């Protein structure tokens, strides 16, 4: 929700929908998933974003890399390109035009993030994917403080960070110029040491 209205569950649900020949069966499964698994994932995400990712990414283990990449591209073209947040979308091109280096930093995984990077023609840092005999595995060995460790490769006084959630506080507090994609100030933003700069969604 920094660049587009999207989250890491989108691709899984997109792929799952294609497994059902009937829209009725899909709806039945989706209700089951929302009722039985939705509260669990929301609770886990509330406790720890890292833990949520460790749990949810296991759902991709049964898919091949080719399947994930093909579906990610379909989803990007049909949904994500039409749901960009205009301010951050335009900001990237503005910064590039003014010779400011832009890097996409995400704990989403490579098949998705590389599509954004290709669209904006910028480098990216995200969670890598490894292909196994049975399917893919998202490499989570460096997940702890992943974004902060990556951000520290950049000089804090010369860096802008654009983010959208409390999970990004370490990076937002690291840089001199933090921007938050939100229409209003929220309680978690009290943890931000620098001046809050809000970007309209």
N, C-alpha and C positions, 0 to 999 in steps of 0.2 A: 504493500500500500504506500510505497514511496514513489514509485514510478507509474504503477498501474494498480487498478483495483484487482488484486490477485493475492493468492496465498498458496502454500505448498500442498494443500489438499486438492486444489483444482485439477491438476494433471491426473492424479489417481482417480478421481471421480469421472473425469473425461474418458479415461481408458476403461474404467469399469462399465460405464454406460454402453460402450460398444460391444461388450460381452453378451448383452441381452438382445435377443431377437424381437422381443415384445416390449413396448413402452410400459405396459402394465406390470410386467415382471420387474422392469427397472425401477418403477415407482415403489413396488413392494420392497425390493431390496434396499432402496434409498431410505425408506421409512425405518426399516430394520436398523440400518447403519446409523441413522440420525438418533434413534431412540436408545439403542443399545451401546453404541460406541461414542456418539457425540458428547454426552456428559463426561465420559471418561477422558477423552482427549482435551476437552476444555479445562477439566480439573488439572490434568497433568501440565498443560500449557501455563495455567495460572501459577502452579508451583515452580516450574522451571521450563523455559523455552528449550534449553539444551536437552532436557529429558524428553520433552514432547517430540523433538526431532529424532532422537534415538529410537523412540517407540514407533513413530509413524513411518519413518523411512523403511522399516522392515516390510511394509506392504508392497514395496517394489521388488522384493527379492525374486518373485516368480516371473518377472518380465525380462526379456533380453534388452540389451542396450539399443539395438536397432528399433525395437518396438517403442521404447521410451522416447528416443530421439524423434522418430517419425510422428508420434502423437504430440510431443511437445511442440513441434513445428506447426502441426495442424491447429493446436490450441492457440499458439501465439498469433497465427495469421487470422484466425476466426474471432478471437476474443481480445487478447491482450493489446494488439495494435489499435483496437477500437476503444480501449478503456484507459489510455494514458491519462495521467493527471497533467493537465496542460502546463501548469507552472513549472514543474520539475522537468517535463519533456522539453520545454523551450529553454529552460535554464542550462541544460547540458549543451545544447547547440550554441547558446550565447557564450558560455565559458570557452568552448572549443574555438569559436571565432575570435576570441580575445586571448588566444594562446595559453589558456589555463588547462593543465592536464586534468583529465577526468578518469577516474577508475570506479567501476561498479564493484561494490563489496556486499556479498550476500551469503547467508547460510542456506540458501536454496542450492540445488545441485546443478552440475555442469550442463546437462541437456536443456535446462530452462534458461539459465543465466547467460549462456553463450549466445542465445538468440537476441536478447536485449543488447548485449555487447556488439553483436554484428549490426543490429539496427542503428545503434548510435556510433558505431565505428570507434569503440573505446576498449581498453583492456579491462579484464575482470578478475576478481578473486572470489572463489566460491568452494563449495564442497565437491571434491572429485568423486568420480564413479569408477568402480572396478567391475569388470565383467567376469562372472563365474560360470561354471558349467550349467548351473541351475537358474541363472539369471544375474541381475546386477546387485552390487552392494555399494552403498554410499559410505565412503571412507570418513568415519567420525573420530578418528584417533586424535585429531587436533581441534575438536569442536569446542572444548573449554576455552573461553576468552578468544575465540576465533577472530572476531571482528576487531577487537582491541589490539591483538598481536599484529594483525595485518595493518591496522591504522598507524601503528608505531613506526612503520617504514617511512612515514611522511612527517615532515617537520610540523609540529602542532601550531606554531604561530603563522604558518603559511598555508593552512589547510582548512577547507570548508567541509563540514560533514552535514549531509542531508539524510534525515531518518524519520521514522514515524511512530516508534513505540518505546515503552519503558525498557525493553530489552536492549535498546541501543544507547542507554545512558553512559556506559563506560566510554564509548567512542565520542559521544557528544561532549562529554566532560574533558576528553583528551585534547580536542582541537580548540583553537581560538574562536572559530566562527561556526557555531552550531545552528542549524536550521531544522525545524520540526514541521512535518506535513500534518497540519491540524487546523481546523477552523476556530478552535478555542483552546485556552489554557486548561490543562488537566492536572489532577493532583500529583501524578508521578513526576511532572515537570518541576516540582519544587526541589527535586534532587539534582537539578541542573545548576552548576556553579556559575556559569556565564549568563550573560543577557539572553533571554529567550527570543528567538526570531521565528515567528510562525509563518508558514506558507499555506495558503488556502488550498484545500483539496479540490 
